[in-house]
Amino acid sequence: MAEVRYLWLILVLVAGPLWGQAYPSYPLGQYWIFPDARTLGLAGSGTVSNTYPGALVMNPAALGMSAVGLQLELSPMVRKLEERRSYPLYNRIDDITQQSIYALNLHWYGGIQGGLVWRPEWKFLPTMAIGRYREVDQNYRYLEEVRKNIFGDSLLAENRITIDGQLQRVSVGGAFRILPAVYVGFQVGILSGKLDKDSSITFFDRRPFAEPGVRITRELLGHPLVFSVGGIFLFNPHFRLGATVQLPYTVRWKYNRVHRYSETWISGEERFEYPLQATGGMEFRARQELQARLNVDVTYFWWSRTRSKVLSDTHVRDVRGLEDAVHIKAGIEHIFFNKVPFRVGIQFRTSPKNRRRSRTLLTAGTGFSGKYWHVDMAGGFSPLSYRFPDVFDDSLFGGFRVEGGLDTVEENFFFGLLTLRLFPGFLRK
């Protein structure tokens, strides 16, 4: 039991605020669905093979294929975002000489999620599960030091952005075996959370006028519900198909926008719609003893059908223009004779804000077991480069950037997950 005590220590040390995301995702957020380390190792695939509590957010029908008894699962996670922002330098004949990096941020974020599932011995009873998982989050830190020319010069100003907030889902669900080869399941989730943003500019040259800065606080109105249903069909011991649908829902925020120095404020309400999404998945298991398992999932998001609205004291504004997005996930899991798995995966995803802006995620993972416990670990890496406007207007500091020019942003994500799964012996067949 010494190994288990060390694992619990790791869980306590890693636990913290939930994962952050990149600046352009604010305030809608992004879907990074990794309920456990196995899912991350397979790049987000496994909707028909994840029979653990994470099936609540993958495909609830898979709960029906869980091992008989009780399973408890905890998954601490970390995420690193390295962000570089640069703009082009031109010579006298308007040729680009190099990219000048003006902001470099490197931050780590952490969190913990998990749940439990109970499958009774009596086949006529449903398998039930409950869990707490991250839905969408916005944690982000940005620091930019403004200097006259190069990093050796004295500071003119310091720009900061701090975004704190997340939506968390507490889910309950169940699964039934309606035919020898058919499973169906359902999930109901309750969302809770907050979302705050604080941006400021601190000048170091003692300017006589007030320094700009804005703080936006959002308080969730009500508790939105998230519904999903799924099904799985077992063709044979080596091949299975499944599908799951998550219904659209609306998140309502009561917000206040306050200028940090003039104390002027605007209040109102925001309504953000999250789309209908459908996932189809498959798993193929090879016949040889050294078993290889291929998982492939495709998820489609109907973002173009969503309609968000901002209502304030001064105006009403509809927020539209999003495009449908697709996530394609594939992973291979190889099980060795000693039951040690090795997993690799790849995910391709498009952005709802710009369909041409896609990104790729590469992952790998493994695990090991004891009599009443199992540990999985996985990591993933996703780089992305794109053009984006300057976050803080250069003219505030006497700059003369080319009007309309876009900066180059390079993002490097790293995801890490460790999952501890316990099987209490006295509640297990």
Secondary structure in CASP SS format (residue, H / E / C, confidence):
PFRMAT SS
TARGET T0000
AUTHOR 0000-0000-0000
METHOD secondary structure of the structure
MODEL  1
M C 1.00
A H 1.00
E H 1.00
V H 1.00
R H 1.00
Y H 1.00
L H 1.00
W H 1.00
L H 1.00
I H 1.00
L H 1.00
V H 1.00
L H 1.00
V H 1.00
A C 1.00
G C 1.00
P C 1.00
L C 1.00
W C 1.00
G E 1.00
Q C 1.00
A C 1.00
Y H 1.00
P H 1.00
S H 1.00
Y C 1.00
P C 1.00
L C 1.00
G C 1.00
Q C 1.00
Y C 1.00
W C 1.00
I C 1.00
F C 1.00
P C 1.00
D C 1.00
A H 1.00
R H 1.00
T H 1.00
L H 1.00
G H 1.00
L C 1.00
A C 1.00
G C 1.00
S C 1.00
G C 1.00
T C 1.00
V C 1.00
S C 1.00
N C 1.00
T C 1.00
Y C 1.00
P C 1.00
G C 1.00
A H 1.00
L H 1.00
V H 1.00
M H 1.00
N C 1.00
P H 1.00
A H 1.00
A H 1.00
L H 1.00
G H 1.00
M H 1.00
S C 1.00
A C 1.00
V C 1.00
G E 1.00
L E 1.00
Q E 1.00
L E 1.00
E E 1.00
L E 1.00
S E 1.00
P E 1.00
M E 1.00
V E 1.00
R E 1.00
K E 1.00
L E 1.00
E E 1.00
E E 1.00
R E 1.00
R E 1.00
S E 1.00
Y E 1.00
P E 1.00
L E 1.00
Y E 1.00
N C 1.00
R C 1.00
I C 1.00
D C 1.00
D C 1.00
I E 1.00
T E 1.00
Q E 1.00
Q E 1.00
S E 1.00
I E 1.00
Y E 1.00
A E 1.00
L E 1.00
N E 1.00
L E 1.00
H E 1.00
W E 1.00
Y E 1.00
G E 1.00
G E 1.00
I E 1.00
Q E 1.00
G E 1.00
G E 1.00
L E 1.00
V E 1.00
W E 1.00
R E 1.00
P C 1.00
E C 1.00
W C 1.00
K C 1.00
F C 1.00
L C 1.00
P C 1.00
T E 1.00
M E 1.00
A E 1.00
I E 1.00
G E 1.00
R E 1.00
Y E 1.00
R E 1.00
E E 1.00
V E 1.00
D E 1.00
Q C 1.00
N E 1.00
Y E 1.00
R E 1.00
Y E 1.00
L E 1.00
E E 1.00
E E 1.00
V E 1.00
R E 1.00
K C 1.00
N C 1.00
I C 1.00
F C 1.00
G C 1.00
D C 1.00
S C 1.00
L E 1.00
L E 1.00
A E 1.00
E E 1.00
N E 1.00
R E 1.00
I E 1.00
T E 1.00
I E 1.00
D E 1.00
G E 1.00
Q E 1.00
L E 1.00
Q E 1.00
R E 1.00
V E 1.00
S E 1.00
V E 1.00
G E 1.00
G E 1.00
A E 1.00
F E 1.00
R E 1.00
I E 1.00
L E 1.00
P C 1.00
A C 1.00
V E 1.00
Y E 1.00
V E 1.00
G E 1.00
F E 1.00
Q E 1.00
V E 1.00
G E 1.00
I E 1.00
L E 1.00
S E 1.00
G E 1.00
K E 1.00
L E 1.00
D E 1.00
K E 1.00
D E 1.00
S E 1.00
S E 1.00
I E 1.00
T E 1.00
F E 1.00
F C 1.00
D C 1.00
R C 1.00
R C 1.00
P C 1.00
F C 1.00
A C 1.00
E C 1.00
P C 1.00
G E 1.00
V E 1.00
R E 1.00
I E 1.00
T E 1.00
R E 1.00
E E 1.00
L E 1.00
L C 1.00
G C 1.00
H C 1.00
P C 1.00
L E 1.00
V E 1.00
F E 1.00
S E 1.00
V E 1.00
G E 1.00
G E 1.00
I E 1.00
F E 1.00
L E 1.00
F E 1.00
N E 1.00
P C 1.00
H C 1.00
F E 1.00
R E 1.00
L E 1.00
G E 1.00
A E 1.00
T E 1.00
V E 1.00
Q E 1.00
L C 1.00
P C 1.00
Y E 1.00
T E 1.00
V E 1.00
R E 1.00
W E 1.00
K E 1.00
Y E 1.00
N E 1.00
R E 1.00
V E 1.00
H E 1.00
R C 1.00
Y C 1.00
S C 1.00
E C 1.00
T C 1.00
W E 1.00
I E 1.00
S E 1.00
G E 1.00
E E 1.00
E E 1.00
R E 1.00
F E 1.00
E E 1.00
Y E 1.00
P C 1.00
L C 1.00
Q E 1.00
A E 1.00
T E 1.00
G E 1.00
G E 1.00
M E 1.00
E E 1.00
F E 1.00
R E 1.00
A C 1.00
R C 1.00
Q C 1.00
E C 1.00
L C 1.00
Q C 1.00
A E 1.00
R E 1.00
L E 1.00
N E 1.00
V E 1.00
D E 1.00
V E 1.00
T E 1.00
Y E 1.00
F E 1.00
W C 1.00
W H 1.00
S H 1.00
R H 1.00
T C 1.00
R C 1.00
S E 1.00
K E 1.00
V E 1.00
L E 1.00
S E 1.00
D C 1.00
T C 1.00
H C 1.00
V E 1.00
R E 1.00
D E 1.00
V E 1.00
R C 1.00
G C 1.00
L C 1.00
E C 1.00
D C 1.00
A E 1.00
V E 1.00
H E 1.00
I E 1.00
K E 1.00
A E 1.00
G E 1.00
I E 1.00
E E 1.00
H E 1.00
I E 1.00
F C 1.00
F C 1.00
N C 1.00
K C 1.00
V C 1.00
P E 1.00
F E 1.00
R E 1.00
V E 1.00
G E 1.00
I E 1.00
Q E 1.00
F E 1.00
R E 1.00
T E 1.00
S C 1.00
P C 1.00
K C 1.00
N C 1.00
R C 1.00
R C 1.00
R C 1.00
S E 1.00
R E 1.00
T E 1.00
L E 1.00
L E 1.00
T E 1.00
A E 1.00
G E 1.00
T E 1.00
G E 1.00
F E 1.00
S E 1.00
G C 1.00
K C 1.00
Y C 1.00
W E 1.00
H E 1.00
V E 1.00
D E 1.00
M E 1.00
A E 1.00
G E 1.00
G E 1.00
F E 1.00
S E 1.00
P E 1.00
L E 1.00
S E 1.00
Y E 1.00
R E 1.00
F E 1.00
P C 1.00
D C 1.00
V C 1.00
F C 1.00
D C 1.00
D H 1.00
S H 1.00
L H 1.00
F H 1.00
G C 1.00
G C 1.00
F C 1.00
R C 1.00
V C 1.00
E C 1.00
G C 1.00
G C 1.00
L C 1.00
D E 1.00
T E 1.00
V E 1.00
E E 1.00
E E 1.00
N E 1.00
F E 1.00
F E 1.00
F E 1.00
G E 1.00
L E 1.00
L E 1.00
T E 1.00
L E 1.00
R E 1.00
L E 1.00
F C 1.00
P C 1.00
G H 1.00
F H 1.00
L H 1.00
R E 1.00
K C 1.00
END
